[in-house]
């Protein structure tokens, strides 16, 4: 909260990060803040987001011209167009500023042009965040010009880019030096031009395309584009419209890519199976976050678990499907653990005691069966799957369908032996 104590801390050079987001700073308070900042040398990060600064931003910007601020966060500060001009004059000349955030500010096309000019003029400015500013076609063209400035990171999440953005962004990518690009939630749809741009691009390391209505055809094109990309290390594709058919195609392409390390995506479940999941893991993926609209069928689940168990390179795996929730995966030990309720955890603890008894397998199973009589079938089934996934070290062949009783027996048999 903005207070006189804050003012004293600023003037005494006691603060490195001045985080005043949502501090009810208006025109009067902005002037007081500007006076305090004028001779400050300690503040490196200044966050004034979610304060209605309006034209008060002018005074703040003028006051920080000779400071050491490297990160300036001005999300939802409602600056006027004149304030944007003053800001961009500062940005163009600053040798210290590396990061600028102007999300959710209803930026106009003239404002975007000012930002482009400033980014082109300042070789130190590396990161810009413009999320939640709605662009028309001209605005999208201007935003795309930021891809060919000195910026290495650009966030254009929720900017209303739409289908026109495919050609505009795709063309800019061909010559861009951008490393991290976030295009989430823009409903771009067809990404064929973006895919073409990626083939020519030799700088991008992280690409986020969640929420863009990409279907199986688009996913196939994307897979083809990044199959041999020399630098792309992270690809995020949540909330699109592809199915397991498209996912299988993507896995096939990624088997050729030895650079990608992080993949996040969501699937619309279909009757097809995850036939190429092993190709994905063989590609060198270290972090995988998989979300599905419906529970996986048994075959898919066992396929995933088996390949996770065999993979020694995966460091992190996350899924919204509880049976595949990962508590910890290390290079040496893939431990697939479910979020189990207390009753199920108790059953597992008891089974560990039973497993240590020096008795024949049949007697151990009989003791365990009696112990579990009070549990609900779905709890026993969950425990069995848990043990099968975490402890079975080879594929169990149950044919095309899994019988619950047989699965239960095999899981506990492998655990107790």
C-alpha positions as CSV (number, residue, x, y, z in Angstrom):
1,X,0.0,0.0,0.0
2,X,1.2,3.5,-0.9
3,X,2.0,5.5,2.3
4,X,4.4,8.0,3.7
5,X,6.5,5.2,5.0
6,X,6.9,4.0,1.4
7,X,7.9,7.5,0.4
8,X,10.6,7.6,3.1
9,X,11.9,4.1,2.0
10,X,12.2,5.3,-1.6
11,X,14.0,8.6,-0.8
12,X,16.4,6.7,1.5
13,X,17.2,4.2,-1.2
14,X,16.1,1.2,0.8
15,X,14.0,-0.6,-1.8
16,X,15.1,-2.7,-4.7
17,X,11.7,-3.8,-5.8
18,X,8.9,-1.3,-5.5
19,X,5.7,-3.3,-5.8
20,X,2.7,-0.9,-5.7
21,X,0.3,-2.8,-7.8
22,X,-3.3,-2.1,-6.7
23,X,-2.3,0.6,-4.2
24,X,-5.0,3.1,-5.1
25,X,-2.6,5.5,-6.7
26,X,-4.3,8.3,-8.6
27,X,-3.1,11.7,-9.9
28,X,-2.2,13.2,-6.5
29,X,-0.4,10.1,-5.3
30,X,1.4,9.8,-8.7
31,X,2.9,13.2,-8.2
32,X,4.1,12.3,-4.7
33,X,5.6,9.1,-6.0
34,X,7.4,11.0,-8.8
35,X,9.0,13.4,-6.4
36,X,10.2,10.5,-4.3
37,X,11.7,8.6,-7.2
38,X,13.5,11.5,-8.8
39,X,16.8,10.9,-7.1
40,X,16.4,7.2,-6.3
41,X,19.2,4.8,-7.2
42,X,18.1,1.6,-5.5
43,X,14.8,0.7,-7.2
44,X,15.3,-1.8,-10.1
45,X,11.7,-3.0,-10.4
46,X,8.7,-0.6,-10.4
47,X,5.2,-2.2,-10.5
48,X,2.4,0.3,-10.7
49,X,-0.1,-2.1,-12.2
50,X,-3.8,-1.8,-11.4
51,X,-3.6,1.9,-10.4
52,X,-5.6,4.5,-12.3
53,X,-2.7,6.7,-13.1
54,X,-4.1,8.2,-16.3
55,X,-2.1,11.4,-17.1
56,X,-0.3,11.0,-13.8
57,X,2.0,8.5,-15.6
58,X,3.7,11.5,-17.3
59,X,5.1,12.8,-14.0
60,X,6.3,9.3,-12.9
61,X,8.1,8.7,-16.3
62,X,9.9,12.0,-16.2
63,X,11.0,11.3,-12.6
64,X,12.6,8.0,-13.5
65,X,14.7,9.1,-16.5
66,X,17.9,9.1,-14.5
67,X,17.2,6.1,-12.2
68,X,18.3,2.5,-12.5
69,X,14.9,1.0,-13.2
70,X,15.2,-2.1,-15.4
71,X,11.6,-3.5,-15.1
72,X,8.6,-1.2,-15.4
73,X,5.2,-2.8,-15.0
74,X,2.2,-0.6,-16.0
75,X,-0.6,-3.1,-16.6
76,X,-4.1,-1.6,-16.4
77,X,-2.9,1.9,-15.5
78,X,-5.2,3.5,-18.0
79,X,-2.6,5.9,-19.5
80,X,-3.7,8.6,-22.0
81,X,-2.3,8.6,-25.5
82,X,-0.1,11.6,-24.5
83,X,1.2,9.6,-21.6
84,X,2.1,6.7,-23.9
85,X,4.1,9.2,-26.0
86,X,6.0,10.4,-23.0
87,X,6.6,6.9,-21.9
88,X,7.9,5.8,-25.3
89,X,10.3,8.7,-25.4
90,X,11.8,7.5,-22.1
91,X,11.8,3.9,-23.3
92,X,13.6,4.8,-26.6
93,X,16.5,6.5,-24.7
94,X,16.8,4.3,-21.5
95,X,19.9,2.2,-21.3
96,X,18.7,0.5,-18.2
97,X,15.2,-0.6,-19.0
98,X,15.0,-4.3,-20.1
99,X,11.3,-5.1,-19.4
100,X,8.1,-3.2,-20.1
101,X,4.5,-4.4,-19.3
102,X,1.5,-2.5,-20.7
103,X,-1.2,-5.2,-20.5
104,X,-4.9,-4.4,-20.4
105,X,-4.6,-0.7,-21.3
106,X,-6.9,-0.5,-24.3
107,X,-3.9,0.6,-26.5
108,X,-4.8,2.3,-29.8
109,X,-3.0,1.9,-33.1
110,X,-1.1,5.2,-32.5
111,X,0.1,3.9,-29.2
112,X,1.3,0.7,-30.8
113,X,3.2,2.7,-33.4
114,X,4.9,4.6,-30.6
115,X,5.9,1.3,-28.9
116,X,7.3,-0.1,-32.1
117,X,9.4,3.0,-32.6
118,X,10.7,2.9,-29.0
119,X,11.5,-0.9,-29.3
120,X,13.4,-0.3,-32.5
121,X,15.4,2.5,-31.0
122,X,16.4,0.7,-27.7
123,X,18.7,-2.3,-28.0
124,X,18.5,-2.9,-24.2
125,X,14.7,-3.5,-24.2
126,X,14.3,-7.3,-24.3
127,X,10.8,-8.1,-23.0
128,X,7.4,-6.6,-23.6
129,X,4.0,-7.7,-22.4
130,X,0.9,-6.4,-24.1
131,X,-1.7,-9.0,-23.0
132,X,-5.4,-8.1,-23.0
133,X,-5.2,-5.2,-25.5
134,X,-7.6,-5.8,-28.3
135,X,-6.1,-5.2,-31.8
136,X,-7.8,-4.7,-35.1
137,X,-6.0,-5.8,-38.3
138,X,-3.8,-2.7,-38.4
139,X,-3.1,-3.1,-34.7
140,X,-2.0,-6.7,-35.4
141,X,0.3,-5.6,-38.1
142,X,1.9,-3.1,-35.8
143,X,2.2,-5.6,-33.0
144,X,3.8,-8.0,-35.4
145,X,6.5,-5.4,-36.2
146,X,7.7,-5.9,-32.6
147,X,8.9,-9.3,-33.6
148,X,11.6,-7.6,-35.7
149,X,12.9,-5.3,-33.1
150,X,15.5,-6.0,-30.3
151,X,12.9,-7.8,-28.2
152,X,13.6,-11.4,-27.3
153,X,10.3,-12.0,-25.4
154,X,6.8,-10.8,-26.5
155,X,3.5,-11.6,-24.8
156,X,0.4,-11.0,-27.0
157,X,-2.0,-13.1,-25.0
158,X,-5.7,-12.3,-25.5
159,X,-5.2,-9.5,-28.0
160,X,-8.0,-10.4,-30.4
161,X,-5.6,-11.2,-33.2
162,X,-8.0,-13.7,-34.9
163,X,-7.6,-15.5,-38.3
164,X,-5.8,-12.5,-39.9
165,X,-3.0,-13.1,-37.5
166,X,-1.9,-16.3,-39.2
167,X,-0.5,-14.5,-42.3
168,X,0.7,-11.4,-40.4
169,X,2.5,-13.2,-37.6
170,X,3.8,-15.9,-39.9
171,X,5.4,-13.4,-42.2
172,X,7.0,-11.5,-39.4
173,X,8.4,-14.8,-37.9
174,X,10.5,-15.5,-41.0
175,X,13.0,-12.8,-40.2
176,X,12.4,-12.4,-36.4
177,X,15.0,-12.8,-33.7
178,X,12.4,-13.4,-31.0
179,X,13.1,-16.2,-28.5
180,X,9.9,-16.4,-26.5
181,X,6.5,-15.7,-28.1
182,X,3.1,-16.0,-26.4
183,X,0.1,-16.0,-28.7
184,X,-2.4,-17.7,-26.3
185,X,-6.1,-17.2,-26.6
186,X,-6.3,-15.3,-29.9
187,X,-8.5,-17.7,-31.9
188,X,-6.2,-17.7,-34.8
189,X,-7.5,-21.1,-36.2
190,X,-5.5,-21.9,-39.3
191,X,-1.8,-21.7,-38.5
192,X,-0.3,-22.7,-41.8
193,X,1.5,-19.4,-42.3
194,X,2.8,-19.4,-38.8
195,X,4.1,-22.9,-39.5
196,X,5.8,-21.6,-42.7
197,X,7.3,-18.8,-40.7
198,X,8.7,-21.2,-38.1
199,X,10.5,-23.1,-40.8
200,X,12.5,-20.0,-41.7
201,X,12.9,-18.8,-38.1
202,X,16.1,-19.8,-36.3
203,X,15.7,-18.0,-33.0
204,X,12.5,-19.0,-31.3
205,X,12.9,-21.2,-28.1
206,X,9.4,-21.0,-26.5
207,X,6.1,-20.8,-28.4
208,X,2.7,-20.7,-26.7
209,X,-0.4,-21.2,-28.9
210,X,-3.0,-22.3,-26.4
211,X,-6.6,-21.3,-27.1
212,X,-6.3,-20.8,-30.8
213,X,-8.8,-23.3,-32.2
214,X,-6.0,-25.4,-33.8
215,X,-7.4,-28.7,-35.2
216,X,-5.8,-32.0,-36.2
217,X,-4.7,-30.6,-39.6
218,X,-3.1,-27.6,-38.0
219,X,-1.3,-29.7,-35.4
220,X,0.1,-31.9,-38.2
221,X,1.4,-28.8,-40.0
222,X,2.9,-27.5,-36.7
223,X,4.6,-30.8,-36.1
224,X,6.1,-30.8,-39.5
225,X,7.3,-27.2,-39.0
226,X,9.1,-28.0,-35.7
227,X,10.3,-31.5,-36.5
228,X,13.8,-30.3,-37.1
229,X,13.7,-26.8,-35.6
230,X,17.2,-26.2,-34.2
231,X,16.2,-24.2,-31.1
232,X,12.6,-24.6,-30.0
233,X,12.6,-26.0,-26.5
234,X,9.1,-25.4,-25.2
235,X,5.7,-25.7,-27.0
236,X,2.4,-25.0,-25.2
237,X,-0.9,-26.0,-26.9
238,X,-3.6,-26.2,-24.3
239,X,-7.3,-25.6,-25.1
240,X,-7.2,-26.3,-28.8
241,X,-9.4,-28.6,-30.9
242,X,-7.2,-31.5,-31.9
243,X,-7.8,-35.1,-30.9
244,X,-5.7,-38.1,-30.3
245,X,-5.4,-38.5,-34.0
246,X,-3.6,-35.2,-34.3
247,X,-1.6,-36.0,-31.2
248,X,-0.3,-39.2,-32.7
249,X,0.8,-37.3,-35.8
250,X,2.6,-34.7,-33.6
251,X,4.4,-37.5,-31.7
252,X,5.6,-38.9,-35.0
253,X,7.1,-35.6,-36.0
254,X,8.6,-34.9,-32.6
255,X,10.5,-38.2,-32.7
256,X,12.8,-36.4,-35.2
257,X,13.3,-33.4,-32.8
258,X,16.0,-33.8,-30.2
259,X,15.8,-30.2,-29.0
260,X,12.2,-29.8,-27.6
261,X,12.2,-30.3,-23.8
262,X,8.8,-29.0,-22.6
263,X,5.4,-29.8,-24.1
264,X,1.9,-28.9,-22.8
265,X,-1.3,-29.8,-24.6
266,X,-4.9,-30.8,-24.1
267,X,-6.8,-33.5,-26.0
268,X,-10.4,-34.0,-27.0
269,X,-10.8,-37.7,-26.4
270,X,-11.8,-40.0,-29.3
271,X,-12.1,-43.7,-29.9
272,X,-8.6,-43.7,-31.3
273,X,-5.6,-44.8,-29.2
274,X,-2.4,-43.1,-28.3
275,X,-0.4,-45.3,-30.6
276,X,2.7,-43.1,-30.8
277,X,3.2,-42.0,-27.2
278,X,6.6,-43.8,-27.1
279,X,7.8,-41.6,-30.1
280,X,7.1,-38.5,-28.0
281,X,9.1,-39.7,-25.0
282,X,11.9,-41.0,-27.3
283,X,12.3,-37.4,-28.6
284,X,14.0,-36.2,-25.4
285,X,11.0,-34.5,-23.8
286,X,11.9,-33.5,-20.1
287,X,8.6,-31.9,-19.1
288,X,5.1,-33.1,-20.2
289,X,1.8,-31.6,-19.2
290,X,-1.2,-33.5,-20.6
291,X,-4.8,-32.5,-20.1
292,X,-7.7,-34.5,-21.5
293,X,-11.4,-33.6,-21.8
294,X,-12.5,-37.1,-20.8
295,X,-10.8,-39.9,-18.8
296,X,-8.4,-42.0,-20.7
297,X,-9.5,-45.5,-21.5
298,X,-7.6,-48.4,-19.8
299,X,-5.4,-49.1,-22.8
300,X,-4.4,-45.5,-23.2
301,X,-3.7,-45.3,-19.5
302,X,-1.5,-48.4,-19.4
303,X,0.3,-47.3,-22.6
304,X,1.1,-44.0,-21.0
305,X,2.2,-45.5,-17.7
306,X,4.3,-48.2,-19.3
307,X,6.2,-45.7,-21.5
308,X,6.7,-43.4,-18.5
309,X,8.1,-46.2,-16.5
310,X,10.5,-47.1,-19.2
311,X,11.6,-43.5,-19.9
312,X,14.6,-42.4,-17.8
313,X,14.9,-38.9,-19.2
314,X,11.5,-37.4,-18.2
315,X,11.9,-35.1,-15.3
316,X,8.3,-33.9,-14.8
317,X,4.9,-35.2,-15.9
318,X,1.5,-33.6,-15.0
319,X,-2.0,-34.6,-16.0
320,X,-5.5,-33.5,-14.9
321,X,-6.4,-37.2,-14.8
322,X,-5.8,-38.3,-11.2
323,X,-4.5,-41.8,-11.9
324,X,-1.7,-40.2,-13.9
325,X,-0.9,-37.5,-11.4
326,X,2.9,-37.4,-10.8
327,X,4.2,-36.7,-7.3
328,X,7.8,-37.1,-8.5
329,X,9.7,-38.3,-11.5
330,X,13.5,-38.4,-11.4
331,X,15.9,-39.6,-14.1
332,X,16.4,-42.8,-12.2
333,X,12.9,-43.5,-10.9
334,X,9.6,-42.7,-12.5
335,X,7.1,-42.8,-9.7
336,X,3.5,-42.4,-10.9
337,X,1.4,-41.5,-7.9
338,X,-2.3,-40.8,-7.5
339,X,-3.9,-38.4,-5.1
340,X,-5.4,-41.0,-2.9
341,X,-7.8,-40.5,-0.1
342,X,-6.9,-41.6,3.4
343,X,-8.6,-45.0,3.2
344,X,-6.7,-45.9,0.1
345,X,-3.4,-44.7,1.6
346,X,-4.2,-46.9,4.6
347,X,-4.7,-49.9,2.4
348,X,-1.3,-49.4,0.7
349,X,0.4,-49.0,4.1
350,X,-1.2,-52.3,5.2
351,X,-0.2,-54.1,2.0
352,X,3.4,-53.2,2.6
353,X,3.3,-54.9,6.0
354,X,1.7,-58.0,4.4
355,X,4.3,-58.1,1.6
356,X,7.0,-58.6,4.2
357,X,5.5,-61.7,5.7
358,X,7.4,-64.9,4.9
359,X,4.4,-66.7,3.5
360,X,3.4,-68.2,0.1
361,X,1.9,-65.8,-2.4
362,X,-1.5,-67.4,-2.3
363,X,-1.7,-66.9,1.5
364,X,-0.6,-63.3,1.2
365,X,-3.3,-62.6,-1.4
366,X,-5.9,-64.3,0.8
367,X,-4.9,-62.2,3.9
368,X,-5.0,-59.0,1.7
369,X,-8.4,-60.0,0.3
370,X,-9.9,-60.3,3.8
371,X,-8.3,-57.0,4.8
372,X,-9.9,-55.2,1.9
373,X,-13.4,-56.6,2.3
374,X,-14.5,-53.4,4.0
375,X,-13.4,-51.2,1.1
376,X,-15.5,-50.1,-1.8
377,X,-14.7,-51.7,-5.1
378,X,-13.6,-48.5,-6.7
379,X,-11.1,-47.9,-3.9
380,X,-9.6,-51.3,-4.3
381,X,-9.4,-50.8,-8.1
382,X,-7.7,-47.5,-7.6
383,X,-5.1,-49.0,-5.3
384,X,-4.5,-51.8,-7.8
385,X,-4.0,-49.4,-10.6
386,X,-1.7,-47.4,-8.4
387,X,0.5,-50.4,-7.7
388,X,0.4,-51.6,-11.3
389,X,1.6,-48.3,-12.5
390,X,4.3,-47.7,-9.9
391,X,5.7,-51.2,-9.4
392,X,5.1,-53.3,-12.5
393,X,8.3,-53.3,-14.6
394,X,7.0,-55.0,-17.6
395,X,4.0,-54.8,-19.8
396,X,1.1,-57.0,-18.7
397,X,-0.8,-58.5,-21.6
398,X,-4.6,-58.5,-21.0
399,X,-5.7,-58.4,-24.6
400,X,-7.9,-55.6,-25.9
401,X,-9.9,-55.3,-22.7
402,X,-8.9,-55.2,-19.1
403,X,-10.8,-57.4,-16.6
404,X,-11.0,-55.6,-13.3
405,X,-10.5,-58.8,-11.2
406,X,-7.5,-59.9,-13.3
407,X,-6.0,-56.5,-13.1
408,X,-6.5,-56.5,-9.4
409,X,-4.9,-59.9,-9.0
410,X,-1.9,-59.1,-11.2
411,X,-1.2,-55.8,-9.6
412,X,-1.1,-57.2,-6.1
413,X,0.8,-60.3,-7.2
414,X,3.6,-58.1,-8.6
415,X,3.5,-56.0,-5.5
416,X,3.5,-58.8,-2.9
417,X,6.2,-61.0,-4.5
